[in-house]
Amino acid sequence: AHAEPVFAKLLGEQMTTGNPFTVFGGFQLENGRLDIKKHGLFPIVATARTLAIRHGICERSTRARLEQLIALDIGGEPDMKAMLAGHTMLIGLLLAQQTHDIYAGIPVSNRVEINALAREQQAQLKSLIKRLQSAPDLVRDLMFASPATLGQ
């Protein structure tokens, strides 16, 4: 059973998180840090939650929701697979930063010190965050999708 479309649509409309990039394409940082939850985890979790509710998926974890959405074959598979991988990467970066901060006596937050990351990690993070900018579009595209409507 699919959820009431109005409710799912309202959830989807709450997904805008602002632009995490400068005009030159670098991250907009606060004290050298980027809010990973706001610009990374939130778009992934909100996409998974909104589409799961809309398509009648009862899973609670983001990973399980994304896997079930992929299995529904409603479209967006490359984006959702990227979200699965990105979710794992972001959680890893966040936990590593929080562990470092605890040992350094710094209050724990959702912000990751970008310059402390390896260059490759920075590039992967930038690529993911750029891709996540289109998460609201993905939700709009898949809100009323079904395997039967693909290809039309």
Backbone as CSV, one residue per row, in Angstrom:
resi,resn,N_x,N_y,N_z,CA_x,CA_y,CA_z,C_x,C_y,C_z
1,ALA,0.846,-1.189,0.000,0.000,0.000,0.000,0.882,1.240,0.000
2,HIS,0.568,2.166,-0.874,1.330,3.402,-0.962,0.776,4.422,0.018
3,ALA,1.669,5.266,0.518,1.263,6.298,1.467,0.538,7.422,0.743
4,GLU,-0.158,8.194,1.515,-0.844,9.368,0.981,0.177,10.256,0.271
5,PRO,-0.022,10.540,-1.008,0.957,11.317,-1.773,1.228,12.703,-1.196
6,VAL,0.221,13.335,-0.614,0.400,14.687,-0.085,1.443,14.687,1.028
7,PHE,1.369,13.718,1.932,2.322,13.630,3.036,3.735,13.413,2.513
8,ALA,3.901,12.468,1.610,5.222,12.190,1.050,5.752,13.408,0.298
9,LYS,4.881,14.097,-0.407,5.287,15.290,-1.160,5.767,16.380,-0.205
10,LEU,5.067,16.575,0.901,5.486,17.567,1.894,6.857,17.229,2.463
11,LEU,7.095,15.953,2.724,8.416,15.534,3.197,9.487,15.883,2.175
12,GLY,9.209,15.583,0.925,10.165,15.844,-0.139,10.489,17.315,-0.301
13,GLU,9.521,18.167,-0.028,9.730,19.605,-0.169,10.608,20.183,0.940
14,GLN,10.853,19.435,1.991,11.679,19.902,3.104,13.159,19.585,2.914
15,MET,13.549,19.132,1.735,14.895,18.596,1.536,15.977,19.620,1.221
16,THR,15.643,20.840,0.886,16.654,21.806,0.489,17.539,22.162,1.679
17,THR,18.856,22.066,1.487,19.791,22.303,2.588,20.708,23.487,2.337
18,GLY,20.527,24.210,1.239,21.408,25.325,0.937,22.618,24.853,0.149
19,ASN,23.353,25.802,-0.381,24.502,25.479,-1.217,25.763,25.341,-0.369
20,PRO,26.401,24.172,-0.375,27.612,23.982,0.420,28.880,24.454,-0.291
21,PHE,28.736,25.029,-1.502,29.905,25.392,-2.302,30.051,26.901,-2.457
22,THR,31.307,27.335,-2.608,31.599,28.728,-2.921,31.405,28.932,-4.417
23,VAL,31.479,30.172,-4.873,31.342,30.441,-6.307,32.472,29.803,-7.108
24,PHE,33.585,29.496,-6.453,34.720,28.869,-7.135,34.708,27.351,-7.028
25,GLY,33.666,26.788,-6.417,33.525,25.340,-6.354,34.115,24.676,-5.125
26,GLY,34.719,25.458,-4.242,35.223,24.889,-2.992,34.097,24.793,-1.975
27,PHE,34.370,24.108,-0.877,33.360,24.004,0.175,33.237,25.321,0.934
28,GLN,32.016,25.682,1.306,31.797,26.789,2.233,32.011,26.218,3.629
29,LEU,33.098,26.615,4.243,33.469,26.041,5.534,33.209,27.026,6.661
30,GLU,32.965,26.459,7.826,32.845,27.245,9.042,33.961,26.779,9.965
31,ASN,34.906,27.656,10.224,36.095,27.298,11.010,36.809,26.087,10.418
32,GLY,36.879,26.030,9.095,37.588,24.949,8.414,36.824,23.638,8.347
33,ARG,35.560,23.677,8.740,34.773,22.437,8.784,33.502,22.537,7.944
34,LEU,33.068,21.363,7.470,31.834,21.245,6.698,30.838,20.420,7.500
35,ASP,29.607,20.877,7.535,28.544,20.146,8.229,28.122,18.948,7.372
36,ILE,28.671,17.785,7.721,28.440,16.546,6.968,26.986,16.082,7.098
37,LYS,26.401,16.322,8.253,25.014,15.896,8.446,24.080,16.707,7.550
38,LYS,24.249,18.008,7.556,23.366,18.889,6.786,23.519,18.682,5.279
39,HIS,24.754,18.649,4.796,24.988,18.626,3.352,25.185,17.233,2.770
40,GLY,25.332,16.223,3.626,25.567,14.872,3.133,24.543,13.863,3.609
41,LEU,24.498,13.661,4.915,23.605,12.635,5.453,22.130,13.008,5.300
42,PHE,21.791,14.269,5.552,20.378,14.653,5.486,19.753,14.402,4.112
43,PRO,20.396,14.822,3.010,19.766,14.543,1.707,19.578,13.047,1.440
44,ILE,20.522,12.233,1.898,20.415,10.783,1.693,19.269,10.213,2.524
45,VAL,19.259,10.548,3.802,18.229,10.036,4.713,16.845,10.528,4.293
46,ALA,16.738,11.807,3.931,15.442,12.370,3.533,14.928,11.737,2.241
47,THR,15.834,11.494,1.294,15.440,10.830,0.045,14.906,9.437,0.342
48,ALA,15.675,8.674,1.125,15.279,7.303,1.449,13.953,7.285,2.208
49,ARG,13.803,8.168,3.185,12.585,8.208,3.999,11.370,8.588,3.154
50,THR,11.497,9.659,2.394,10.369,10.149,1.599,9.898,9.116,0.585
51,LEU,10.855,8.551,-0.167,10.474,7.574,-1.189,9.985,6.265,-0.569
52,ALA,10.549,5.894,0.588,10.086,4.674,1.262,8.635,4.839,1.718
53,ILE,8.330,5.980,2.308,6.953,6.228,2.745,6.018,6.218,1.548
54,ARG,6.417,6.883,0.493,5.562,6.979,-0.701,5.310,5.625,-1.345
55,HIS,6.334,4.757,-1.329,6.221,3.474,-2.023,5.937,2.298,-1.083
56,GLY,5.511,2.600,0.147,5.053,1.560,1.058,6.140,0.669,1.628
57,ILE,7.349,1.180,1.734,8.457,0.402,2.305,8.497,0.654,3.806
58,CYS,8.483,-0.418,4.585,8.393,-0.298,6.042,9.739,-0.368,6.753
59,GLU,10.812,-0.494,6.017,12.144,-0.566,6.630,12.427,0.720,7.404
60,ARG,13.272,0.614,8.425,13.584,1.789,9.238,14.967,2.362,8.956
61,SER,15.914,1.509,8.575,17.265,2.028,8.342,17.368,2.615,6.937
62,THR,18.197,3.621,6.812,18.401,4.265,5.509,18.911,3.261,4.495
63,ARG,19.882,2.459,4.904,20.463,1.459,3.992,19.382,0.493,3.490
64,ALA,18.572,-0.040,4.389,17.521,-0.992,4.001,16.478,-0.321,3.107
65,ARG,16.152,0.929,3.409,15.189,1.650,2.576,15.716,1.813,1.153
66,LEU,16.980,2.231,1.031,17.562,2.414,-0.299,17.633,1.092,-1.052
67,GLU,18.023,0.027,-0.353,18.097,-1.289,-1.003,16.719,-1.727,-1.504
68,GLN,15.678,-1.497,-0.705,14.319,-1.860,-1.113,13.840,-1.000,-2.284
69,LEU,14.188,0.280,-2.266,13.811,1.162,-3.373,14.473,0.718,-4.672
70,ILE,15.734,0.321,-4.589,16.436,-0.188,-5.774,15.737,-1.447,-6.269
71,ALA,15.365,-2.319,-5.332,14.705,-3.583,-5.693,13.338,-3.352,-6.350
72,LEU,12.680,-2.238,-6.023,11.381,-1.927,-6.633,11.502,-1.619,-8.120
73,ASP,12.715,-1.261,-8.546,12.963,-0.979,-9.965,12.098,0.176,-10.472
74,ILE,12.068,1.255,-9.679,11.271,2.427,-10.069,12.118,3.483,-10.761
75,GLY,13.411,3.212,-10.934,14.319,4.176,-11.544,15.266,4.753,-10.503
76,GLY,16.219,5.551,-10.971,17.150,6.207,-10.062,18.176,5.291,-9.437
77,GLU,18.336,4.074,-9.978,19.247,3.107,-9.365,20.678,3.633,-9.219
78,PRO,21.280,4.262,-10.254,22.656,4.755,-10.076,22.767,5.771,-8.939
79,ASP,21.779,6.660,-8.831,21.804,7.657,-7.762,21.643,7.005,-6.392
80,MET,20.742,6.038,-6.289,20.519,5.388,-4.994,21.710,4.515,-4.597
81,LYS,22.365,3.891,-5.567,23.582,3.129,-5.252,24.689,4.071,-4.787
82,ALA,24.784,5.237,-5.413,25.766,6.237,-4.976,25.439,6.717,-3.561
83,MET,24.147,6.836,-3.251,23.743,7.230,-1.901,24.114,6.165,-0.882
84,LEU,23.945,4.900,-1.247,24.346,3.810,-0.345,25.828,3.906,-0.018
85,ALA,26.658,4.037,-1.048,28.107,4.134,-0.842,28.451,5.420,-0.096
86,GLY,27.785,6.507,-0.465,28.044,7.787,0.180,27.661,7.788,1.646
87,HIS,26.568,7.145,1.976,26.120,7.049,3.367,27.198,6.378,4.214
88,THR,27.743,5.289,3.709,28.813,4.576,4.421,30.030,5.476,4.597
89,MET,30.427,6.170,3.525,31.590,7.053,3.586,31.369,8.182,4.588
90,LEU,30.211,8.816,4.537,29.933,9.951,5.416,29.906,9.547,6.886
91,ILE,29.287,8.419,7.180,29.265,7.927,8.568,30.698,7.684,9.046
92,GLY,31.518,7.087,8.191,32.918,6.835,8.539,33.680,8.121,8.815
93,LEU,33.518,9.121,7.951,34.199,10.407,8.144,33.731,11.079,9.427
94,LEU,32.432,11.045,9.664,31.872,11.699,10.841,32.344,11.033,12.130
95,LEU,32.314,9.706,12.160,32.762,8.995,13.369,34.250,9.201,13.620
96,ALA,35.053,9.211,12.558,36.494,9.445,12.713,36.740,10.846,13.276
97,GLN,36.026,11.844,12.754,36.194,13.219,13.233,35.736,13.343,14.684
98,GLN,34.603,12.731,15.004,34.095,12.813,16.370,35.036,12.130,17.353
99,THR,35.608,11.002,16.947,36.579,10.313,17.805,37.796,11.205,18.034
100,HIS,38.306,11.805,16.963,39.456,12.713,17.065,39.129,13.873,18.006
101,ASP,37.941,14.454,17.833,37.548,15.598,18.651,37.427,15.231,20.127
102,ILE,36.879,14.065,20.415,36.757,13.617,21.811,38.134,13.542,22.458
103,TYR,39.086,12.913,21.752,40.444,12.787,22.298,41.147,14.134,22.414
104,ALA,40.772,15.091,21.567,41.389,16.417,21.597,40.663,17.372,22.548
105,GLY,39.590,16.890,23.182,38.839,17.728,24.102,37.969,18.769,23.419
106,ILE,37.656,18.528,22.154,36.815,19.439,21.373,35.378,18.911,21.424
107,PRO,34.401,19.796,21.642,33.006,19.326,21.651,32.650,18.634,20.326
108,VAL,31.970,17.524,20.438,31.587,16.733,19.266,30.510,17.481,18.482
109,SER,30.622,17.420,17.152,29.638,18.079,16.294,29.425,17.239,15.033
110,ASN,28.654,17.778,14.107,28.414,17.121,12.820,29.340,17.663,11.742
111,ARG,30.345,18.411,12.144,31.255,19.049,11.191,32.570,18.288,11.097
112,VAL,33.054,18.180,9.857,34.309,17.478,9.591,35.341,18.490,9.112
113,GLU,36.551,18.397,9.676,37.659,19.270,9.283,38.171,18.816,7.914
114,ILE,37.887,19.608,6.895,38.175,19.213,5.519,39.672,19.065,5.265
115,ASN,40.492,19.982,5.771,41.934,19.913,5.505,42.620,18.739,6.195
116,ALA,41.941,18.106,7.145,42.506,16.923,7.804,42.294,15.667,6.964
117,LEU,41.446,15.768,5.946,41.173,14.615,5.080,42.251,14.505,4.008
118,ALA,42.514,13.280,3.585,43.426,13.061,2.464,42.815,13.699,1.217
119,ARG,43.664,14.068,0.272,43.187,14.724,-0.951,42.135,13.874,-1.672
120,GLU,42.360,12.566,-1.711,41.405,11.663,-2.364,40.056,11.677,-1.638
121,GLN,40.098,11.695,-0.303,38.853,11.762,0.472,38.111,13.068,0.199
122,GLN,38.869,14.158,0.114,38.254,15.451,-0.182,37.569,15.419,-1.546
123,ALA,38.235,14.825,-2.533,37.671,14.738,-3.886,36.410,13.876,-3.893
124,GLN,36.450,12.742,-3.179,35.273,11.866,-3.103,34.114,12.581,-2.410
125,LEU,34.422,13.288,-1.339,33.398,14.019,-0.594,32.777,15.107,-1.470
126,LYS,33.608,15.857,-2.176,33.102,16.923,-3.046,32.209,16.343,-4.141
127,SER,32.634,15.242,-4.729,31.851,14.596,-5.782,30.490,14.145,-5.248
128,LEU,30.493,13.530,-4.067,29.243,13.065,-3.462,28.313,14.233,-3.148
129,ILE,28.845,15.264,-2.502,28.016,16.405,-2.104,27.429,17.091,-3.346
130,LYS,28.226,17.179,-4.412,27.698,17.749,-5.669,26.546,16.900,-6.191
131,ARG,26.732,15.597,-6.169,25.683,14.697,-6.667,24.418,14.817,-5.816
132,LEU,24.593,14.998,-4.515,23.444,15.075,-3.611,22.639,16.359,-3.788
133,GLN,23.203,17.345,-4.466,22.461,18.575,-4.733,21.206,18.286,-5.560
134,SER,21.222,17.190,-6.308,20.064,16.846,-7.145,19.096,15.880,-6.452
135,ALA,19.300,15.607,-5.160,18.410,14.691,-4.433,16.945,15.132,-4.484
136,PRO,16.630,16.428,-4.321,15.210,16.818,-4.428,14.610,16.498,-5.802
137,ASP,15.416,16.627,-6.856,14.935,16.286,-8.201,14.658,14.789,-8.313
138,LEU,15.545,13.983,-7.727,15.361,12.530,-7.742,14.049,12.163,-7.053
139,VAL,13.796,12.778,-5.900,12.557,12.500,-5.164,11.342,12.879,-6.011
140,ARG,11.384,14.053,-6.618,10.255,14.473,-7.474,10.047,13.490,-8.625
141,ASP,11.154,13.067,-9.249,11.057,12.150,-10.392,10.487,10.791,-10.003
142,LEU,10.827,10.316,-8.794,10.446,8.957,-8.397,9.211,8.900,-7.493
143,MET,8.684,10.054,-7.130,7.539,10.096,-6.219,6.369,9.257,-6.746
144,PHE,6.105,9.347,-8.023,4.958,8.625,-8.580,5.389,7.561,-9.578
145,ALA,6.669,7.189,-9.522,7.184,6.177,-10.447,6.772,4.786,-10.002
146,SER,6.654,3.909,-10.965,6.457,2.487,-10.710,7.120,1.765,-11.869
147,PRO,7.460,0.491,-11.693,8.102,-0.229,-12.799,7.293,-0.145,-14.090
148,ALA,5.976,-0.084,-13.979,5.110,-0.042,-15.164,5.201,1.296,-15.894
149,THR,5.575,2.380,-15.169,5.610,3.699,-15.807,6.953,3.997,-16.452
150,LEU,7.966,3.183,-16.184,9.280,3.425,-16.767,9.250,3.157,-18.263
151,GLY,10.023,3.949,-18.977,10.126,3.748,-20.411,8.993,4.380,-21.194
152,GLN,8.114,5.099,-20.523,7.002,5.752,-21.246,7.297,7.221,-21.433
